[in-house]
Amino acid sequence: MDVRETIGWNLRRLRVAKGLSQERLAFESEIDRSYVGRVERGKENVTVSTLEAFAQALEVDVSALFAPIDPGTQKPTALRSGRKRKRS
């Protein structure tokens, strides 16, 4: 796995763990939503500024985006699609 894939894997893992959609992460980090998707797929070379924006939005240290991936680990699951239901 190359560095771009590692960053993408960790970005998705951390985003899903916080319950954030790609759209919400993009909004909170002031990054385009489609760019977030490309980063998660390992298709973009990410700048240090972008990594910092993601880390701040996820409330983690930038180093968390570089955490090694265990080869036996399954890909992070996707969040349930659609809008959240309103509370009664």
TORKOL-4160 file (C-alpha; in steps of 0.2 Angstrom, whole numbers, padded with zeros to 4 digits, m for minus):
88
<pt num="1" X="0000" Y="0000" Z="0000"/>
<pt num="2" X="0007" Y="0017" Z="m0005"/>
<pt num="3" X="0007" Y="0033" Z="0006"/>
<pt num="4" X="m0008" Y="0040" Z="m0003"/>
<pt num="5" X="m0018" Y="0024" Z="0000"/>
<pt num="6" X="m0013" Y="0024" Z="0018"/>
<pt num="7" X="m0019" Y="0042" Z="0020"/>
<pt num="8" X="m0035" Y="0038" Z="0012"/>
<pt num="9" X="m0038" Y="0022" Z="0022"/>
<pt num="10" X="m0035" Y="0031" Z="0038"/>
<pt num="11" X="m0045" Y="0046" Z="0033"/>
<pt num="12" X="m0060" Y="0035" Z="0029"/>
<pt num="13" X="m0058" Y="0025" Z="0045"/>
<pt num="14" X="m0057" Y="0041" Z="0056"/>
<pt num="15" X="m0071" Y="0049" Z="0047"/>
<pt num="16" X="m0083" Y="0034" Z="0049"/>
<pt num="17" X="m0077" Y="0032" Z="0067"/>
<pt num="18" X="m0083" Y="0050" Z="0071"/>
<pt num="19" X="m0099" Y="0047" Z="0061"/>
<pt num="20" X="m0096" Y="0061" Z="0048"/>
<pt num="21" X="m0101" Y="0060" Z="0030"/>
<pt num="22" X="m0089" Y="0065" Z="0017"/>
<pt num="23" X="m0099" Y="0081" Z="0014"/>
<pt num="24" X="m0098" Y="0085" Z="0033"/>
<pt num="25" X="m0080" Y="0082" Z="0034"/>
<pt num="26" X="m0077" Y="0093" Z="0018"/>
<pt num="27" X="m0088" Y="0107" Z="0026"/>
<pt num="28" X="m0079" Y="0107" Z="0042"/>
<pt num="29" X="m0061" Y="0106" Z="0034"/>
<pt num="30" X="m0066" Y="0119" Z="0020"/>
<pt num="31" X="m0062" Y="0106" Z="0006"/>
<pt num="32" X="m0072" Y="0101" Z="m0009"/>
<pt num="33" X="m0082" Y="0085" Z="m0005"/>
<pt num="34" X="m0077" Y="0077" Z="m0022"/>
<pt num="35" X="m0059" Y="0080" Z="m0017"/>
<pt num="36" X="m0062" Y="0071" Z="0000"/>
<pt num="37" X="m0068" Y="0056" Z="m0010"/>
<pt num="38" X="m0053" Y="0056" Z="m0021"/>
<pt num="39" X="m0041" Y="0057" Z="m0006"/>
<pt num="40" X="m0050" Y="0042" Z="0002"/>
<pt num="41" X="m0048" Y="0032" Z="m0014"/>
<pt num="42" X="m0029" Y="0036" Z="m0014"/>
<pt num="43" X="m0031" Y="0046" Z="m0030"/>
<pt num="44" X="m0024" Y="0063" Z="m0024"/>
<pt num="45" X="m0007" Y="0069" Z="m0018"/>
<pt num="46" X="m0012" Y="0079" Z="m0003"/>
<pt num="47" X="m0004" Y="0094" Z="0004"/>
<pt num="48" X="0002" Y="0097" Z="0021"/>
<pt num="49" X="m0011" Y="0111" Z="0023"/>
<pt num="50" X="m0025" Y="0099" Z="0018"/>
<pt num="51" X="m0019" Y="0085" Z="0030"/>
<pt num="52" X="m0019" Y="0098" Z="0044"/>
<pt num="53" X="m0037" Y="0103" Z="0039"/>
<pt num="54" X="m0043" Y="0085" Z="0039"/>
<pt num="55" X="m0034" Y="0082" Z="0056"/>
<pt num="56" X="m0042" Y="0097" Z="0064"/>
<pt num="57" X="m0059" Y="0093" Z="0058"/>
<pt num="58" X="m0057" Y="0075" Z="0064"/>
<pt num="59" X="m0049" Y="0081" Z="0081"/>
<pt num="60" X="m0034" Y="0070" Z="0079"/>
<pt num="61" X="m0015" Y="0073" Z="0076"/>
<pt num="62" X="m0009" Y="0073" Z="0058"/>
<pt num="63" X="0001" Y="0058" Z="0062"/>
<pt num="64" X="m0015" Y="0047" Z="0064"/>
<pt num="65" X="m0017" Y="0049" Z="0045"/>
<pt num="66" X="m0001" Y="0040" Z="0042"/>
<pt num="67" X="m0004" Y="0025" Z="0054"/>
<pt num="68" X="0002" Y="0009" Z="0047"/>
<pt num="69" X="m0012" Y="m0003" Z="0040"/>
<pt num="70" X="m0012" Y="m0021" Z="0045"/>
<pt num="71" X="m0013" Y="m0031" Z="0029"/>
<pt num="72" X="m0027" Y="m0042" Z="0037"/>
<pt num="73" X="m0038" Y="m0027" Z="0041"/>
<pt num="74" X="m0055" Y="m0025" Z="0031"/>
<pt num="75" X="m0058" Y="m0009" Z="0023"/>
<pt num="76" X="m0068" Y="0003" Z="0034"/>
<pt num="77" X="m0087" Y="0002" Z="0032"/>
<pt num="78" X="m0097" Y="0015" Z="0024"/>
<pt num="79" X="m0109" Y="0025" Z="0034"/>
<pt num="80" X="m0128" Y="0022" Z="0031"/>
<pt num="81" X="m0133" Y="0033" Z="0016"/>
<pt num="82" X="m0147" Y="0046" Z="0017"/>
<pt num="83" X="m0151" Y="0059" Z="0030"/>
<pt num="84" X="m0152" Y="0056" Z="0048"/>
<pt num="85" X="m0169" Y="0055" Z="0055"/>
<pt num="86" X="m0175" Y="0070" Z="0065"/>
<pt num="87" X="m0177" Y="0067" Z="0084"/>
<pt num="88" X="m0195" Y="0067" Z="0090"/>
